[in-house]
Amino acid sequence: MSLSHRIGSDGQLVRLLQIGVVLEEVVEARAYEHGETLSHLDRATEDLLEHAATESAKHRERLTALIDELEADSVPFDRIQPLVAERYEADDEFDDVLYDQLCSEETAYKFYDDLIAAIESSEMDFSVDHERLLTVLSEIRADEAEGVEDVTRLMETQ
Amino acid sequence: MNTADQYLKAIYLVEKIESEPAATGKLAERLGVSPASANEMIGKLQSRGLVDHEKYHGATLTNQGAERARESLQTYCIIERFLVQVLEVDEFRTEATQLESVIDETVAERLDTIIDRKPQCPDCFAPDEDVCALLDAAPEAAD
């Protein structure tokens, strides 16, 4: 798929789903770090981070189920969490926490959008049900779009 | 990374390897496309002010083109390092090339938060080996 946005094998699909898992784990781990490191977060921001972490964990489970079906391994959360913690730099401002969260949601949305486009333009017959694959990814993408709206709304009130 | 950025990166690397303008044939070979396709894209990049192209001499990046090429190379380096350091992939170069068209720079920036990348990136990239010279990867992983 060098110069096109196609996916040519189960292996390539697995790799992209694994990247999705890692992106979700980064959101989850960063939300955890924000909550642990910053003592003066307001209630609305705390709720938003908690919701983001819970939602990411659900997305991770759904992606892992697809990876399992493709008979491959997912990426365990305990491999990603220390990497996030090691390089986590907290900035003691609400805006930065929310901005970071906005980046996470926008990045995830862009990733799923590109992945869906790549799958749709692929002629490959994957070992996972095509319709279900696209349904799962489209639902996750919709959650990310909602997440962008939620963060933007909260940023406007602060 | 879109098609134009993949071309800019390839021109940047071929120019580095050959120390002269990137010939269409070399670009086509590197990108796995036909020389006619490469020629067509070079024309488009030239009209956007990213490349200077002289017939029979090859393509040279403008300053603006070189800046974008370096950004694209950095995105590619992040993908390579992510595959090695986080997913522990042996065939990381092959896979990075396959993935670069689907991984956007914003996604790469997020992956960059969990990898160890050197400040001099992308100047440490070795064009001949198609890998960062400072990347600590197993020798048997090379093609």
Boltz contact constraints between the chains, C-beta under 6 A:
constraints:
  - contact:
      token1: [A, 1]
      token2: [B, 98]
      max_distance: 6.0
  - contact:
      token1: [A, 1]
      token2: [B, 101]
      max_distance: 6.0
  - contact:
      token1: [A, 2]
      token2: [B, 32]
      max_distance: 6.0
  - contact:
      token1: [A, 3]
      token2: [B, 3]
      max_distance: 6.0
  - contact:
      token1: [A, 5]
      token2: [B, 101]
      max_distance: 6.0
  - contact:
      token1: [A, 12]
      token2: [B, 98]
      max_distance: 6.0
  - contact:
      token1: [A, 83]
      token2: [B, 114]
      max_distance: 6.0
  - contact:
      token1: [A, 84]
      token2: [B, 114]
      max_distance: 6.0
  - contact:
      token1: [A, 87]
      token2: [B, 113]
      max_distance: 6.0
  - contact:
      token1: [A, 107]
      token2: [B, 106]
      max_distance: 6.0
  - contact:
      token1: [A, 107]
      token2: [B, 107]
      max_distance: 6.0
  - contact:
      token1: [A, 107]
      token2: [B, 110]
      max_distance: 6.0
  - contact:
      token1: [A, 110]
      token2: [B, 104]
      max_distance: 6.0
  - contact:
      token1: [A, 110]
      token2: [B, 106]
      max_distance: 6.0
  - contact:
      token1: [A, 111]
      token2: [B, 107]
      max_distance: 6.0
  - contact:
      token1: [A, 114]
      token2: [B, 102]
      max_distance: 6.0
  - contact:
      token1: [A, 114]
      token2: [B, 104]
      max_distance: 6.0
  - contact:
      token1: [A, 118]
      token2: [B, 102]
      max_distance: 6.0
